[in-house]
Amino acid sequence: VDFAPNTGEIFAGKQPGDVTMFTLTMGDTAPHGGWRLIPTGDSKGGYMISADGDYVGLYSYMMSWVGIDNNWYINDDSPKDIKDHLYVKAGTVLKPTTYKFTGRVEE
C-alpha cells in the first residue's frame, strides 16, 4: 500500500475541474476479496481537513463510498495493483493552506 499527496501544482480558489489531492496504490498477490479505505479521526466521513479546520469532501475514482460503513470499497481479488485517486470535484473552493487526510487500508 502506498498513499501520497498529489505532486503537481494545486491552485487555491474555485477548482475548474476535478483535482486529484491524493494517490493510493493497493496490491497483494495473496488471496483477498477486495480493498477498503477507512477514513479515521477528523477525516471520518471522507474529508480532508485544512490547517484552519475546514472540511472538504473527497471522492474516489475507483472505489464506491459505503456510507453505513464509513469507507470506500472496491470488490477486486486481482493480484494486480489498483491505482486510485482521491479528488475534489469541480467547483470546490480550496484555500491556500495545507490539507491532511487520515485513514487506513484493509483487505
N, C-alpha and C positions, 0 to 999 in steps of 0.2 A: 504494500500500500504506500502510495506517495501522494501527499497533499501539499500544494504550494500556491502562493498568491500569483496572480497574473503578472507576468514580467514586462508586459507592454505598458504604454502610457494610457492612463485613465484621466480624463479631464473632469474637473468639478463642473457642476451645473446640470441642466436637464440633458439627459442622455438621448442622442438622436436615434439610437438603435439599441438592441440588446448588447450588453457589455459583460464579457467574462471577468469575474472577480477572482475566482479560484479554480485550479485544475485538480482533478482527483484521478489517480490511476490505481485500479484494483486488479489483482490477478492471483491465481493459485492453481497449480497443476493437480493438487489433491482434490478428491471428490467434494463438491459443495453444491448447494441448490440455488444460490443467489447471493446478492450483496445488499447490505443495509447501511445507510449513513444516518446516524442518530445525532442530531444537534444536542449539545449539552449546555448547561449553565445559561447565560444570557442569550445564547443562540437558539434555545429551545423554541420550537415553532418554525424554524427555518429562517432565522435572521442573522445578519451580520450587524455589529454594533459599532458606532462611531466612537471616537475618543470623547465626544460630548455626551454620549449616552443615547444617541438617536438610533432607532431600529430601522433597518432596511431589509425588505423581503428578498430572499434568494430563491432561484429556480434552477432545476436541473434539466439538462438536455436529454440525458439517457434514462434517468430514474423517475419513477412516479412518486408523488407525495402521498403518504398514507397517514392522514390526519389523526386517526384514532390511535395510532402507534407513535405519532410524532417522529416520523422518519421518511427518508426517501428509500425506495426499494427497486431492485431490478431482479427479475427471475432469470438468471443466467448461470448455467452449470458448465460453461465452456472453460477450458484451460487457458484461453487467450486473455490478454489484458483488456480491461474495459477502461477507456479514457473518457472521462466525463468532465463537464464544466459546470460550475455554479455561477449563475449570471444574474444581473439585474435587468429588468425589462426596459424597453424603450420608454422614455418619458420619466423615468426615475430621476430625481434630483439628488446628486451627490455633492457633499460639502468637501472643501479642500482640507481633509483630515485623514487620519489613519482609521481603518476599519478592521475588525477582527471577527473571526468565526471559530467556535469550538465545537468539536464533535468527535465521535468515534465510529469506526467501521467494524461491522460484524459480518460473518458469512451466514 
